[in-house]
């Protein structure tokens, strides 16, 4: 069996092979499906389905992305989703550095 391809970012020119592995700060995501999709504007695209395990409870969950993802992807299952809360100490340090440089933005202003 060939060794799966391990990638660091979701930025593809063509669809990766099923079984490709994405590593994000130690969390492993496995590509389990790639399906065609038509956007609202009629443009065809590919949606990638990744399987991982929740950083809080360890249960398996799936997330769907496009071929390109600029932001972060879910690190937790739908039961434990917590936007803005870092999973790792490295992520918390990065978040604190960002807040120190840019200050807190107030919602609605």
Secondary structure, 3 states (H helix, E strand, C coil): CCCCCEECCCECCCCCCCCCEEEECCEEEEEEEEEEEECCCCCEEEEEEEEEECCCCCCEEEEEECCECCCCCCCCCCCCCCCCCCCCHHHHHHHHHHHHHHCCCCCCC
